[in-house]
């Protein structure tokens, strides 16, 4: 989605006024990516340096490829998430570990993954993940 298209859409951004906001567990329901992984995007800011907050879950059994064309920081909060890069390097992240994906990075989320993560991504909202 282009930045111009995102600017014309009406999203429910979290950052609309100064103050503290608490997002309680279960507030957002994930959307399926595959049969074994789910995701939810939460638009935070509508300015030109948009950022998204999200939740990511993955269960064992089905790997998938993804290309990061934006900066994303993903922190594992439960279990483990395993990715491989273009060179076949395997990265195993467990609770408290942080992935940093920079543009343009191609990865495979391994089928052995069984974890949950929260992330922030420097991009416009992704409609299929809202």
N, C-alpha and C positions, 0 to 999 in steps of 0.2 A: 504494500500500500504506500502510495506517495505521501509526503508530508502535507501536500495541499489537500488531498482527500481527507486525511485525518483531521485537519483543521476545520473542515466543514461538517464533520460528524458531531453528534451530541453524545458525549460519554459522561458517565458519572465519575468525575475525577475526585480523588480523596483530598487533594490539596486545593481547597477553595477559599480558606480563610486561615489566619494565624491560630495556633493552638495545638493541643495534643489530641490525637485520635488513637483509640484502642480498637483493634480488629480482633474480635473473639474467634477462637477456633470454631470452625463450622459455618462461619458467616457466608463463605463462598463455596459453591459446589463445583468440583472439577469437571472438565469436559474430557471425553476419551480421545487420546491420540491413537492408540492401538488397543487391542484387547487387554494388554498388560501394562498400560501406562495412561496417566491422566494429567491434565494441566488446567490451570485457571489463571488468567491475566486480570490484574486490577489496575486500571489507569490511575496514576498518582498525580501527574502534572500535565497541563496543556501547553506549556510554553515551548519554545523551539528546541529545548534540550529535554524532550520528553523522557520520562522514566516509568517503567512498569514494575509492579510488585507481583509476585506470583508464587503459586504453590505447585509442586511437581511430585507425582507419585509414580512408582514403577514396581511392578511385580515380576518375578522370574518367568521366563518362558518365551518372550518375543523381543528380539532386538530391532532397533530402527536407526536409520541414518538421519542426521540433521546438519545443516550448514548454518553456522552463526555468522550473520552479516552485520552484527552489532555487538557491542560489549555486553556481556552478561556475567554476573557473579552469582553462583549457586552454592548454598550452604546446606550440607546434609544434616538433617535433624533427627533422622531415625534410619536404622539399617545401613545399607551400603548401596552406592551407585557406581557402576563400572562403565568407563568409556574407553574407546580406542581412537587414536588419531589416524591421519592419512598414512603414517609410517608404520602403523601397527602397534605403536607404543600403547600399553595398557595402563590406565590410571584407576585405582581403587580408592574411592572416597568413603569414609565412614563418619559416624556422628562427630560433628564439630569441624570436619574438613571442608575446605572451600575450593570450588572450581572457579577459575577465571577463564572465560572463553572470549577471545579477541577476534575481530573481523580480519579476514574471512577464514574461518576454521571449520573443517569438515570433521565430524565425529560420528562414531557408532555407539549408541547406548547398548551395552551387552545384555543378552538375555538372562545372565546370572544376577542382574541388579534386583535388589529387593529393598527399596528405601524410599524415603520422603525427603524433600528439600524445599527450601524457600529461595527465591531468587529476586534479583533486581536486574532489569534489562534496559539499556539505553536505546529505546526505539519507540515508535508509535504503537498504539494498541493493536493487537491482532484479533480481528473480529471473531475468527473461529475458536479463539481461546477465552472469550469473554463469557 
